[in-house]
Amino acid sequence: MKKLRTVAEASDSIRTVGMKDGLRWRTLMAIRLLFAMLLSVSLCSVAETKHETLGSGYIVGAAKADITPPPGFPTGGHGSAGAIVRGSWSRLWARAFFIKQKDGPAVVLVSCDFFAEPLGLTAAVWRMLTEQTELVHNGELKPEGLVIAATHTHQGPGNYMSSASYNGFGSVQAGFSEELFDFLAHQILAAIQGAAKNAQPATLRLYHKEIWGGDYKTPFLVNRSPGVFM
């Protein structure tokens, strides 16, 4: 079984995707996007958007940090059917949102372009928060107020998980890269720090609408549903 390369080793062998392959991929994705748009227009009836005001006594900030590793890592979550990343068309991001009530607790929500978010990575980010920011020291942010989630993209890296099973079978190559793990943790921390620094008074409103599919009265999309796979 091949040894997983670290960030430093992978960065020495950067290869970009060929123009022919890129053009074919762009054409396919354009056709799929157009089909999805037409399908959503023809099958969905969308109810009127509703919202409710949660309050104006909030301080809110947002920021993002690039979490794209260099080429050379296996894609995460593909298992033996995966590939080794040869380049990047777009970037992967950690998007952080800082929300705090005046004279109250803070909540930090982070959305990361990963296939999954391991608890070990969340714990590492929390440890760095306790060492490098005043959010924890003055009691504004507590462990339950830090929520880091994945967008579940399979075009991000693997081999950063805190589970041996995911590192062993989640990618085409088994292994764990401590250098990648540390890089992701520091970039997530940077996004959180930026969001807290950018925070300013804001009014929060919760928007919601119900989406149903045609006359069947079924949800528009169910993850892992048989219909989607068919």
N, C-alpha and C positions, 0 to 999 in steps of 0.2 A: 504494500500500500504506500503510495507516494506521500512524502512529508509535505505538509501545508507550508507554503511560503509566507513569510511575514510581510508587513507593509514595506519595509526597506528593501527586501529582496524583490518584491513584486514591482516596485517603482522603477527598478533598473531594466525591466523588460516590457515597457509600455508598447502595446501594439494597438493601432486604430482599426476600426471596422472598415473593410473595403468599400469603395464607392458603389460597386455593383450590388453588393449585399445590402448596403444602406438604402439604395433606391428601391430595391424589391421590398424591403421591410416597410419603408414609408408608404409605398403604394398599397400594401396589404392593410396597414393600420388605417389609412384614409378610407378604404372601402368598409372596414369593420366599423369605424366611427360613424360613417354616413348611414350604414344599416341600423346601428343602434339608435341614432337620432330619429330615423323614420319609424322604427318600431315603437319608440316611446311616444311619438306623436299620435300614431294610429291606434295604439292599444290602451292608452292611459286617459283617464278622466281625472283632472286635478281639482281638488276642492279649493275654495278661496283661502288664501293665506291669512292666518290669524296670528296675533301676537299679544303678549301681556307684558307690562312693564314691571320689572323686578325691583326697581328702585334706582335712585340717583346718587345715593351715598356710597359710591364705589370708586376705587382707583384701579385702573386697568392698563396693562401694557402688553406689547407683543414684540417678538423678535424671532429671528431664525438663524441657524448656523448650518454650514455645509457639512454633511456627514458622508460624502462620497469618498470611498477608499480608492487607491490606485488600482489599475487593472492587475489581474493575477489571482484574485480570490474567486472561489466557486460561488455561484448564485445560491441564495439561501432558500431552503424549503423544497427544492426540486428532487432531492435524493439522487439516486443513480442516473436519473434522466437529465440531470443538470449539466451545466457547462461552466467553463472558466471565462470570466469576464475579460474581454479583449479591449474594451474602451468604454466610453460613456457618451451618450447622445445628450442627455440632460443630467441634472444634478439631483442628488438625494438630500433631503433637508430634515432637520429637527426644528419644528415650529413650536415655540413656547408662548404660553399665555399666562400672564400674572394677573390675578383678580384678588382684590382685597377690600373688605368693608372698612370704612373709617372707624378707627379704634376697635377693629375686630380682627379675626384670623385671616390668613391669606391662603389661597389655593393656586397651585401651579399645575397647569395642564400642558403636556408636551406630546405632540404628534410626530412620530418618527417614521421615515420611509424605510421600514424593516419588514421582513416577513413575520417576525415575532419579537416581542420584548421580554427578555429574561428578567426574573426577579433579581438575579445577581447584578445586572447592569443598573437597575433602579437603586439597589442598595449602594452600589459604588458611587452613583451620582449624589445620593443623600449624604454619604460620608464626606464627599468633597464640599457639599453645601455647608455642612457643619464646620468645616475648616476655613472656608474662604469667603463666606458671606455673613452679613448681619441679620439676614432673614430668620435664621434659626436661633441665633444668640439672643435676640430680643423677643423671641416667642411668637413672632408673626406666623411662621410656617412650622408645621409639625409633620411627622412622617406620613400620617394619613392624608395630608393636604397635597402631597406630591403624587401626581398621576402621570405615568409615562405609558403611552400606548403605541401600537404599530399600525401603519396603514395596510399591512399585509401584502405589500408588493413582493413579488418573487424576482424582481430585477435588482435587488440589493444583495449584499454579501451574506454568506453564512459563516459558521465557525467562530462566532463570538458568544455563543450561548453558554449559560451556566449549567446546562444539562449535558451529561456525557452522551446520552442517546441522540440528541439533536446534533451535536458536533460529530457523532460517529456516522449517522445515517441521513442527516438532513441535507447533505451536499454530495456532489460527485466525488469529492475528496474529503476524507475524515481528518479531524484535527481541530485544535483550538489555537487561535492567535491572540496572545496576551497583548501584543502591540496594537492590534485592531480594536480589542476590547477597551483599552485605555484611551485610544483615539476617540472612539464613539462617546465614552463617558465625558471626556473633556469638552467635546463639541456640544453635547447636550447641556452641560453646565454653562457654557458660554451663551447658549440661547436663553437659558433661564435668567442669567445675570443681565443680559440685554433687555429682556422683557421687564424685569423689575426696575431697571434704570429708566426705561421709557414710560413707566406708569404715570398716568395723569387722571384727573377726575373724569368720570364717565357715567352714563346712564345705561343700564342693562335692560335689554328687551329679549324675550324668548319668542322666537318665531316657529310656527309649526303648521304643517298641512298634511292631509291624508292623501295617499296616492294608491289607487286601485287599478287593476287591469281589466278594462273593458266590461263585458257583461258577466264575466265569470266571478267577479267579486273576490278575487284572490289578490294577495299582495303582489305588487309590481315585480319584486325580486326577492327571492329567498336564497340566502347563501347555501351552496351545496344542494340545491333542490334538484330533483330528477329532471324537471323540465328544462332547466338551464343546461344540464349535461347533455340532454337529448338534442 
